[in-house]
Amino acid sequence: MSRPKAPKTLRFQPAGGERNSLPVGKKQVLNIERLAHDGRGIAFLEGRTWFVSGALPGEQVQVQVLSARSKVVEAQVVAIQTSSPERITPECQWVGQCGGCTLQHISHAQQVSLKHDNLVEQLNREGVTPLAWAEPLVGPAFAYRRRARVSVRYEVKQKHVEVGFRGLATTAIVEVQNCAILVEDLQPLFAGLTTLFNAFQQPQTLGHVELFSGRSNALLLRHTQALHADDLQQLRAYCAGHNAQLWLQGIGEPQPDQAGQTLSYQLPEFGLDIAYQPGDFVQVNAQMNEAMIAQALDWLAPQADERVLDLFCGLGNFALPLAQKVKEVVAVEGVESMLARANENAQANQLSNVHFFHADLSTSLRDKEWSKQTYAAALLDPPREGAQAAVTDLAKMKVARILYVSCNPATLARDAAVLIARGYRLHKACVLDMFAQTGHTEAMALFVKKEVVKN
């Protein structure tokens, strides 16, 4: 691994008016008071708030500064002087170096509890409380990630290809030999990449790699120039030896190395096969995705004679299971390429009662013809920015039941306040343990118009 760049000094005016410096890399002893919503420890010193990766409440730790701005400092633990009884031994030897799984020192149960508390706090800030809290939907603690982006960089001076993941708060690559959260099918495909790429004739052409697991495994290589013929031959042999498809991406969209290659994942409970291409959004946790869909349909309780609206439909992850339950599904997506594949997925799965439309879902939908229809229920799975415009329109459309899947509790809380102000109740909510070992919180919420809420 190459050496990181020399630390730079960040200067700002502290509360006392005297200028001082707080350099990146500076070490400091802190007493951790509590946890932030993302699992970092919080400490207070000399008018500054410190957010410390790898720390727990009640611990005294030596930390190293990662960055500083105004009165906020981000740091990571380098030594534990007084340990919390809640601390556990991480599964991964690269904890504290790799920027990925930052909560491995916390038990899985405590991680889920922390994410629940985060959701509660965000909703409380908007004055929103559900009528009932459902139990968190919990998945596997490890070996769950079926898709991963792997960083690759050729160091000219060392004549060495670095393969791994970005470090914590740095662009440096941590050369990880195995990853505890990758599904087992991808472990051998990942493990041999360093040896493979360091045998290339022209390793400087390498970009990043993406790994996929589904009905078949696949490797996508992003390259900056045409691959050397010998390198391409080695890459093909490597993928063949691991029973994996090879996809290549130079200029333009990813392309299969062989005609007829397709990527897909299955939803066994619904008998569905969902095709996709590299670059499409796919939930990385297969087990949690299936459980999430099942719970969403259970909460939404779609009826056979109903028309249901699915916003941010993607590849049809929710729309196709919904289509098996109702009279009609109208599905809307902002990315045209995914919308085309969603339509193909519906046809391939012999579902003719789902109709797809393209729209910018960050703006008002009231001028769209499909928005003028009557819907008994709606489901939405927006990006981190949330769906403020969409929920406003859904309220105007008087949709009786709205199932909201969120990857950002802050924007869910904001959008929940919009619905509450327009005559809805938050009927129930829970967290979804989609990304174990990380501070990322997902949630599900069911909103019901007051006049149809059943006590």
C-alpha positions, 0 to 999 in steps of 0.5 A, a space after each residue: 500500500 502507498 503511503 498516505 499524503 503528509 498531514 495538513 493542518 486545519 486552522 480555525 478560530 476556537 471559542 476563546 478567540 485565540 487561533 490554534 491548529 488541529 492537524 490531521 493525524 494529531 493524537 488525543 485522549 478522550 472520554 466517550 460519553 455516548 453514541 451518535 446515530 451512526 455508531 460513532 462515539 461522542 466526546 467533548 473537549 475544549 469546546 469541540 465535539 468529537 465523533 470517534 469511529 470505533 469507540 463506545 460510551 464509558 471508554 477512555 480512548 486514544 484517538 487520531 484526528 481524521 478531519 476538523 472543521 469549526 468545532 467538530 472533529 472526526 477521529 478514529 480510535 488508535 488505542 483503548 485505555 479503558 474498555 467498555 464491557 459492551 465491546 466485542 471482538 470484530 470478525 474482520 482483521 481490517 477493522 479500523 483501516 477499511 472504511 466499510 464495516 465500522 460497527 463490528 465492535 458492537 454486538 449485532 443486537 445492539 446495532 439494531 437497537 441503535 438504528 431503532 433509536 435513530 429512527 425514533 429520534 428522527 421522527 420525534 424531531 418532526 413531532 411524529 410518533 407511530 401508533 405502533 412500533 413493529 419489531 425490527 426486521 433483522 437479517 444475517 450479521 455477516 456474509 450477506 452482501 451479493 454485490 460489491 465494488 472493489 477498488 483497484 489501483 496500479 502503483 507505478 513506483 512499486 509496480 504493484 496493483 492494490 486491490 481492496 476497499 477504500 480506507 476510513 476517511 481516506 482515498 488510500 486502498 486497504 488491501 483486504 484479502 477476504 471480506 466478512 460481509 460478502 456472500 460465500 459465492 463471491 469470496 473465492 472470486 474476490 480472493 484471487 484478484 490481487 494475484 490475477 491483476 499483478 500478473 497483467 502485462 498492462 495493469 495501468 489500464 485497470 479501473 475498478 471491479 464490481 462483483 455480483 451474485 445471483 442466479 449466476 456470479 459475475 465480474 465487471 472490470 472497468 478499464 481505462 484503455 483497451 486491455 492487452 490481449 494476454 490480460 484479457 485471456 487471463 481474465 477470461 480464464 479466471 472467470 471461467 475457473 470461478 464459473 462467473 460471467 465476465 462484463 467489461 466497461 471501457 467507454 460507454 455502458 457495461 458490455 457482456 464478454 459473451 453474447 447471451 449473458 444476463 444477470 438476475 436475482 430470484 424472489 422465490 416466495 413469488 416465483 419471480 426472476 428479476 433481470 438487471 445489468 451492471 449499473 442498475 440499482 439492486 438491493 445488496 442483501 438478498 435475504 433482507 430484500 425478500 423479507 422486506 417485500 413480504 412485510 411490505 405486502 403484508 402491511 399494505 394488504 393489497 386486495 384483488 380488486 385494487 389499483 396500486 401505485 408503485 413510485 421509484 419502482 426500479 426493476 420491478 422489485 416491488 411492482 411485480 410481487 404486487 401485480 400478483 396480488 391486485 387488479 392493476 399496478 401502475 409503476 413509475 421510475 425516473 431512470 429510463 434504462 431501468 424502466 425498460 428492464 422493468 417492463 421486460 421483467 414483467 413480460 418475462 414473468 408473464 405479468 400483464 397487469 403492471 404498466 410502467 411510466 417514466 417521470 421525474 419523481 422529485 417534481 409534482 406529478 399532477 400533470 401526468 395522466 396516470 396520476 389522475 386515476 384512483 389508487 387504493 394504495 401506494 408504495 414508494 422506495 425513494 433514494 436518500 433525498 426522500 420523496 417530499 413532492 411525491 407524498 404531497 401529491 399522494 395526499 392530494 390524490 387521497 390514497 388511503 394507504 401508503 407504504 414508505 421504504 426509506 434509506 434515510 430516516 431524516 427524510 422519512 421523518 420530514 416526509 412523514 410530517 407532510 403526510 401527518 399534516 394532510 390527514 394521515 396517521 403513521 400506523 406503524 414503523 420499524 427499522 430494516 437491518 439491510 446493512 449489518 455492521 454499518 451505521 446505515 439505517 433503513 426503515 419501513 413505515 405505513 401511513 393510513 388516512 385517518 378515516 380508514 384507520 382501524 383501532 
